[in-house]
Amino acid sequence: MLDLPYLREKKEDAIKALSKRGIDANALVEGVLSIDSERRTLLADLESSKYEMNQASKEIGAAFQSGNKEKAQELKERTKVLKEIIKKGDGALSEVEGRLHDQLVLIPNTPHSSVPVGNSEAENEELKRVGDLPKLHEGAKPHWELASEYKLIDFELGVKITGAGFPVYKNKGARLQRALINFFLDEARHAGYEEVMPPHLVNAESAFATGQLPDKDGQMYHTELDHLYLIPTAEVPVTNIYRDVILEESELPQKLTAYTPCFRREAGSYGKDVRGLNRLHQFDKVEVVQVVDPKNSYDVLDEMVAHVASILDKLELPYRILRLCSGDLSFTSALTFDFEVYSAAQERWLEVSSVSNFESYQANRLKLRYRNEHGKPALAHTLNGSALALPRILASILENYQTETGIEIPKCLIPYTGFEKIEA
């Protein structure tokens, strides 16, 4: 959520930045500032009435002590009127603050100045390609056929147990999945991230704080009886560790990593692009999250991008890095870099990671602050990234490492799998 002082002081800057997203930013911002002006007027009147009430209460005692009962009675009558004015003022203020909140949450984050203007993923900016595209042997297969042939993943069994998009990993497929999770977590710990194991369900307050609500309400699984949400990413519970927290400047940066399953409804997804592991309703992911001093956040973003790149380098998978355009940027992000690995059998790029800087947008919703060099509470910056999402990494390993006699295992994973090759 954008900070009100920022909108008041830099209204034109905010409107210009938001226009990159192709929205009527002027109407949104002016609407918020109009309600804010109404709120501040009500607040000033309310504080004036409360001050008068306090003064009258003091004067009543003094009037009684001096024997001026008539004046005391007049003041008592005035306090009755003031009580009613204050009661009505509190109600009006609560109503206006509710409207202000409802309008503020409709405004997305302002894109960073480096975000290219565009309407869709087709206009994302490719920054870098790493690795040669593999040349497979004749008759090479996509991962869903390999998974079936080598009995690694049973998609039909998942349909039977739950439904489409909930695969069952088996045998060396399950072991490879577990190896990837442990490898990603170890890489994060070596990079200085503290490992945590958060809950897999969150309350509405947590989902709102990181921006999933109300923006992505329809994409999350909801347990109606308990009003809890299955997490779409570990970002949600991990970042909410810091909700309603004030950190000391010396405590920054905070660096956390977590493995969790992730649950996404992905309504309306059909066709060849969702075959096999390309798009699932339940999948595994290792996430990295940082809470940092605002003046360092873009250096930290570069550091996190380098961390994800180092993992893909060790896996020896060809990948590219994209800077997302304004039309593909998430509601809460100021700047996002996507990583895509090349799927040789499908001859297409598959997204495996997003690394984002949210600046103070999430922190404002979280009420996450730190004491700056002046000792005053200020909004921190939050960042997160997938390091990494497993399904498409696993798909790319199966496809890119396939040979005529089996599927080889990336060297960095052999200590985790305990085997070097998957054979029939």
C-alpha positions in Angstrom: 0.0 0.0 0.0 1.4 3.4 -0.9 2.3 5.7 1.9 -0.1 8.7 2.4 2.7 11.2 3.1 4.3 10.2 -0.2 1.0 10.7 -2.1 0.5 14.1 -0.4 4.1 15.3 -1.0 4.8 13.8 -4.4 1.4 13.5 -5.9 2.6 14.3 -9.5 5.5 11.9 -9.2 3.1 9.1 -8.1 0.6 9.8 -10.9 3.4 9.8 -13.5 4.9 6.5 -12.2 1.5 4.8 -12.0 0.5 5.9 -15.5 3.1 3.3 -16.7 0.6 0.7 -15.7 -2.0 2.2 -18.0 -4.4 3.2 -15.2 -6.3 6.4 -14.6 -3.8 7.2 -11.8 -5.0 10.8 -11.5 -8.5 9.8 -10.5 -7.3 7.2 -8.1 -4.8 9.5 -6.3 -7.1 12.5 -6.2 -9.8 10.3 -4.8 -7.6 9.1 -2.0 -6.3 12.6 -1.2 -9.9 14.0 -1.1 -10.9 11.4 1.4 -7.7 12.0 3.3 -8.5 15.7 3.5 -11.9 14.9 4.8 -10.3 12.6 7.4 -7.9 15.2 8.6 -10.6 17.8 9.0 -12.7 15.4 11.0 -9.7 14.5 13.1 -8.9 18.1 13.8 -12.5 18.8 14.9 -12.5 15.7 17.0 -9.3 16.6 18.8 -10.6 20.2 19.4 -13.8 18.8 21.0 -11.8 16.4 23.1 -9.5 19.2 24.3 -12.5 21.3 25.1 -14.0 18.4 27.0 -10.8 18.0 29.1 -10.7 21.7 29.9 -14.4 21.7 30.9 -13.9 18.7 33.2 -11.1 20.6 35.0 -13.1 23.8 35.3 -16.1 21.9 36.8 -13.9 20.8 39.7 -12.6 24.3 40.1 -16.1 25.8 40.0 -17.4 23.5 42.7 -14.4 24.3 44.9 -15.0 28.1 44.6 -18.7 27.6 45.3 -19.9 28.7 41.8 -22.5 25.9 41.4 -24.2 27.8 38.5 -21.1 27.8 36.4 -20.4 24.2 37.3 -23.9 23.2 36.1 -23.4 25.1 32.9 -20.1 23.2 32.3 -21.8 19.9 33.0 -24.4 20.6 30.4 -21.7 21.6 27.9 -19.8 18.3 28.6 -23.0 16.4 27.8 -23.1 18.1 24.4 -19.4 17.5 23.8 -19.8 13.8 24.6 -22.4 13.5 22.0 -20.3 15.5 19.5 -17.3 13.3 20.2 -19.3 10.1 19.9 -20.6 11.2 16.5 -17.2 12.3 15.5 -15.6 9.0 16.3 -18.2 7.2 14.2 -17.7 9.6 11.3 -13.9 9.3 11.5 -14.1 5.5 11.6 -16.4 5.5 8.5 -14.0 7.9 6.6 -10.9 5.9 7.5 -12.7 2.7 6.2 -13.3 4.5 2.9 -9.8 5.8 2.8 -8.4 2.3 3.4 -10.7 0.7 0.7 -9.5 3.3 -1.9 -5.8 3.0 -1.0 -5.7 -0.7 -1.5 -7.0 -0.2 -5.1 -3.8 1.6 -6.0 -0.9 -0.7 -7.1 2.8 0.0 -6.3 4.6 2.6 -8.4 6.9 1.0 -10.9 10.7 1.7 -10.6 12.0 4.2 -13.2 13.8 1.3 -15.0 10.6 -0.7 -15.7 9.9 -0.6 -19.4 6.4 0.4 -20.5 4.5 -2.5 -22.0 1.1 -4.3 -22.0 2.0 -8.0 -21.7 4.8 -10.5 -21.2 5.7 -10.2 -24.9 7.2 -6.7 -24.1 9.4 -7.9 -21.2 13.0 -6.8 -21.6 15.6 -9.7 -22.0 18.7 -8.7 -20.2 20.9 -11.7 -20.4 21.2 -15.3 -21.7 23.5 -17.9 -20.2 24.4 -21.3 -21.5 24.1 -23.0 -24.9 20.8 -24.5 -25.9 21.2 -28.3 -25.7 20.9 -30.4 -28.9 19.0 -33.5 -28.1 19.2 -36.9 -29.7 16.6 -37.9 -32.3 13.4 -39.1 -30.6 13.9 -37.0 -27.5 10.7 -36.7 -25.4 9.0 -34.0 -23.3 9.2 -34.4 -19.5 5.7 -35.8 -19.1 6.5 -38.8 -21.4 9.9 -39.3 -19.6 8.2 -39.2 -16.2 5.8 -41.9 -17.3 8.5 -44.1 -19.0 10.8 -44.0 -16.0 8.0 -44.2 -13.4 9.0 -40.8 -11.8 5.7 -39.0 -11.7 2.1 -40.4 -11.8 -0.2 -37.7 -13.1 -3.2 -40.0 -13.4 -2.9 -41.1 -9.8 -2.9 -37.5 -8.7 -6.1 -36.9 -10.7 -7.7 -39.9 -8.9 -6.6 -38.7 -5.4 -7.3 -35.0 -5.8 -7.7 -33.7 -9.4 -5.6 -32.3 -12.3 -2.6 -30.4 -11.2 -1.7 -32.5 -8.2 0.9 -35.0 -9.3 2.3 -37.9 -7.3 6.1 -38.1 -7.3 7.5 -41.7 -7.1 10.7 -43.6 -6.8 13.7 -41.6 -8.2 11.3 -38.8 -9.1 10.5 -38.3 -5.4 14.2 -38.5 -4.5 15.2 -36.0 -7.2 12.5 -33.7 -5.9 13.8 -33.9 -2.4 17.3 -33.5 -3.6 16.4 -30.2 -5.3 14.7 -28.9 -2.2 17.7 -29.7 0.0 20.2 -28.3 -2.5 18.2 -25.0 -2.8 18.0 -24.7 1.0 21.7 -25.3 1.4 22.6 -22.8 -1.2 20.4 -20.2 0.6 22.0 -21.0 4.0 25.4 -20.7 2.5 24.4 -17.2 1.2 23.5 -16.1 4.7 19.8 -16.8 4.9 18.3 -18.2 8.1 16.1 -21.2 7.4 12.5 -21.2 8.9 9.6 -23.6 8.6 6.4 -21.5 8.4 2.7 -22.6 8.5 1.1 -23.6 5.2 -2.1 -21.8 5.9 -2.5 -18.1 6.8 -5.3 -15.8 8.0 -6.8 -13.0 6.0 -4.6 -10.4 7.8 -1.5 -12.1 6.5 -2.8 -12.5 3.0 -3.7 -8.8 2.9 -0.3 -7.7 4.4 1.7 -9.1 1.5 -0.8 -8.1 -1.2 -2.5 -11.4 -2.0 -5.8 -9.9 -0.8 -7.8 -8.5 -2.3 -5.8 -8.6 -5.6 -5.5 -12.4 -5.9 -8.5 -13.6 -3.9 -9.8 -15.8 -6.7 -6.4 -17.5 -7.1 -6.1 -18.8 -3.6 -7.7 -21.9 -2.0 -9.9 -20.8 1.0 -11.1 -22.9 3.9 -14.4 -21.3 4.6 -15.1 -22.8 8.1 -11.9 -21.4 9.6 -11.4 -18.5 7.1 -7.8 -19.5 6.4 -6.0 -19.5 3.0 -3.6 -22.1 1.7 -0.4 -20.2 0.9 0.4 -19.5 -2.8 4.1 -19.0 -1.9 6.2 -19.0 1.3 6.6 -15.2 0.8 3.3 -14.8 2.6 4.0 -16.5 6.0 7.7 -15.6 6.0 7.2 -11.9 5.4 4.4 -11.8 7.9 6.9 -12.8 10.6 7.6 -9.1 10.6 4.0 -7.8 10.7 3.6 -5.1 13.4 7.3 -5.2 14.2 9.8 -2.3 14.7 13.4 -3.4 14.0 16.5 -1.6 15.1 18.7 -0.4 12.2 21.5 -2.7 13.5 19.1 -5.7 12.9 19.0 -5.1 9.2 19.1 -6.9 6.8 16.8 -9.7 7.9 17.4 -12.7 5.5 15.1 -15.7 5.7 14.6 -18.8 3.5 11.9 -21.4 3.6 10.7 -24.5 1.7 6.9 -24.9 1.4 4.4 -26.5 -0.8 2.5 -23.8 -2.7 -1.2 -23.9 -3.7 -2.7 -21.9 -6.6 -6.1 -22.4 -8.2 -4.8 -21.0 -11.6 -8.3 -20.8 -12.9 -8.8 -20.7 -16.7 -5.5 -22.4 -17.5 -5.8 -25.0 -20.3 -3.9 -26.3 -23.4 -0.4 -27.5 -24.2 1.3 -24.8 -22.0 -0.1 -26.6 -18.9 1.0 -30.2 -19.8 2.8 -32.2 -17.2 4.7 -30.0 -14.7 4.3 -26.8 -16.7 1.5 -25.5 -14.4 0.3 -27.1 -11.2 -2.2 -26.4 -8.5 0.2 -27.7 -5.9 4.0 -27.4 -6.2 7.1 -27.1 -4.1 9.3 -24.0 -3.9 12.2 -22.6 -1.9 11.8 -18.9 -1.2 14.2 -16.2 0.0 13.0 -13.0 1.7 14.9 -9.9 2.9 13.9 -6.9 5.0 16.3 -4.1 4.4 17.2 -0.4 4.9 15.5 1.5 1.9 18.8 3.0 0.9 20.3 -0.5 0.2 17.3 -2.2 -1.3 18.3 -2.1 -5.0 21.8 -3.3 -4.2 20.1 -6.2 -2.3 17.9 -6.9 -5.3 21.0 -7.3 -7.5 22.5 -9.6 -4.9 19.3 -11.8 -4.9 19.3 -11.9 -8.7 23.0 -13.1 -8.6 22.1 -15.7 -6.0 19.4 -17.3 -8.2 21.7 -17.1 -11.2 24.4 -19.0 -9.2 22.0 -21.9 -8.6 21.1 -22.2 -12.3 24.8 -22.0 -13.1 25.5 -25.0 -10.8 22.6 -26.9 -12.3 24.1 -26.1 -15.8 20.8 -25.2 -17.2 20.5 -22.6 -20.0 18.6 -19.6 -18.7 17.7 -16.0 -19.4 16.9 -13.0 -17.2 14.0 -10.7 -18.0 13.1 -7.3 -16.6 9.3 -7.3 -16.5 7.4 -4.5 -18.3 4.7 -2.5 -16.5 1.9 -4.6 -17.9 3.4 -7.8 -16.6 4.5 -6.4 -13.2 2.6 -7.7 -10.2 0.3 -5.4 -8.2 2.7 -5.0 -5.3 6.1 -5.0 -7.0 8.2 -1.9 -8.0 10.7 -4.0 -10.0 10.8 -7.7 -10.9 13.3 -9.8 -12.7 12.1 -13.2 -14.0 14.4 -16.2 -14.7 13.4 -18.6 -17.4 15.1 -21.9 -18.2 15.1 -23.5 -21.7 13.1 -26.6 -22.2 14.9 -28.5 -25.0 12.2 -31.0 -25.7 9.4 -28.4 -25.7 11.6 -25.8 -27.4 10.3 -23.0 -25.2 11.4 -21.0 -22.2 9.8 -21.8 -18.8 9.6 -19.3 -15.9 11.3 -20.7 -12.7 11.8 -17.6 -10.6 10.7 -14.1 -9.9 12.9 -11.8 -7.8 11.2 -8.6 -6.7 11.7 -5.4 -4.8 8.4 -4.1 -3.2 10.1 -1.1 -1.7 7.8 0.1 1.2 4.5 -1.2 -0.4 4.3 -4.4 1.6 5.9 -2.8 4.7 3.1 -0.2 4.9 0.5 -3.0 4.9 2.5 -5.0 7.4 3.2 -2.0 9.6 6.8 -3.1 9.4 9.3 -0.4 10.5 12.8 0.1 11.6 14.4 2.9 13.6 16.5 5.0 11.2 19.7 6.8 12.0 17.7 9.5 13.7 16.0 7.0 16.0 12.6 7.5 14.3 10.4 4.7 13.0 10.4 4.5 9.2 9.1 2.0 6.7 11.5 -0.8 5.7 11.8 -2.3 2.3 10.9 -5.9 1.5 12.2 -8.2 -1.2 11.7 -11.8 -2.1 12.5 -14.3 -4.8 12.0 -17.9 -5.8 15.2 -19.8 -5.3 13.8 -21.9 -6.9 10.4 -23.2 -7.9 10.7 -26.9 -8.5 8.3 -28.1 -11.2 9.8 -26.4 -14.3 13.3 -27.0 -13.0 12.6 -30.7 -12.7 11.0 -30.6 -16.1 14.0 -29.0 -17.6 16.4 -31.4 -16.0 14.5 -34.4 -17.3 14.4 -32.9 -20.8 17.8 -31.3 -21.1 19.7 -34.2 -19.4 18.0 -37.0 -21.3 20.2 -39.4 -23.3 19.4 -42.4 -25.4 20.2 -44.6 -22.4 18.6 -42.6 -19.5 18.5 -39.3 -17.7 21.7 -38.0 -16.3 21.8 -36.1 -13.0 23.4 -32.6 -12.7 26.8 -33.0 -10.9 25.8 -30.6 -8.1 22.8 -32.8 -7.2 24.5 -36.2 -7.1 25.6 -35.8 -3.4 21.9 -35.2 -2.7 20.3 -37.9 -4.9 22.8 -40.7 -4.2 22.5 -41.7 -7.9 24.1 -40.4 -11.1 21.5 -41.5 -13.6 17.9 -42.6 -14.0 17.6 -45.7 -16.1 14.7 -47.9 -17.2 
